[in-house]
Amino acid sequence: MSRNTIRLILVVGTLSIIGILLIQAYWVIKNYELKEKEFDLTVRLSLKNVAENILKYNHNSSPLVDPVAEISPDFFTVKVNDKIDSNLLGGLLRNEFLKEGIKTDIFYSIYDCMGKRIDVTGMVCFDSTSTCTATVTGNLPHWNYDNFYFSVYFPEREKVLLSGMKLWLISTIVLIVLIIFFAYVLFVVFQQKRLSEIQKDFINNMTHEFRTPISTILISCEVLKDSKIIDNPQRLNSYAAIIERQAHRLNQHVERVLQMAKIDKGNIQLKHEQINIHDLLLEALSKLNSSGNNESLTIEYNFLAENPIFMGDRLHLLNIVFNLLDNAVKYCEKDPKVIVTTEENNSDIVIRLADNGIGIALEYQKKIFEKFFRVPNGNVHNVKGFGLGLNYVKNIVKAHNGHIELKSQIEKGSIFTVTLPRNK
């Protein structure tokens, strides 16, 4: 499956998921608005019936014209042209709302316009096992004409509305779970495809990296089998040196793979010993010389650290410096030059390697330390490798409680800064 096809599937799948979520959200909101209207209408009708029953109880035949006023979605006032008995009001409220199937606590107040005061307050509780506790948010309105009215407040209005939407809420939760599961499956599929591509690239690169030195060694061995070569010691030594360099190269590849296997298993065992960082840097250069990869390499040393002694693992630290120097040589289109600087920063020792290589684009600088990652464009394709070196460097630095930073510009080179805290 091509990359464009995968991207198309990803885009279509993402847009489909967003569309489904938007449609679901739209219908949930519409259903909630419908429940609000239904609750409002039911409350108005029930409160009007309560007001009419109060007048019947008082033998008052005065007509009621639009007695219910909605002050807020959970607060209503009801005009009654007569005195209101608090016990009667509580019973009527309970009966009317039970008829409509609304079982939510109601806080009510009776306002006496003759005395300009709130005469009585009370609660109607539908759950006998709970204690009604609620307060009215805000003040009761003061009307400009004399009348008797009562107010009702629903402290759990939102709970009532949501309880009527259980099916919608459950379906929404199920939909979200399914979308999360689908996204996870999609992630796993693409991750597996990426790992498959990485594995394929790794095998191809490893095959090439092993085949080249092996072929060189085989050719050199064929030459050495010639009996006449004994008469030419210079040529004999030359081919023996070739075999030695290629054997070192093979050994480095094998060691690199084995080191990463140990890191993956969490089997990094550091052997702490006293190290002179300056001597270590010179040793890394000597190791690079023996590999035959630095014919035109120029190294400038700025050893500014007054105390270069560090407690760490000599072998692993030597390897990370070698990897950084080796990359500086391989990823350079001209004569490679590396400026190696050591500094002291409080209790830390800092190693900085600046090269004049091809540089790394900003978009890849955070990924460059990932295992198997190799910059996909430009001259990087001309250099074979496993994509393990910088990941190994980062893990070893981290194992020493340090950190590594990268600054790079295309065609201007890269600067790797390794900061190692001293082991007190």
Summary of the structure (lengths in Angstrom):
residues: 424
radius of gyration: 40.8
end to end distance: 54.7
largest distance: 138.1
contacts: 1173
relative contact order: 0.07
helix: 53%
strand: 19%
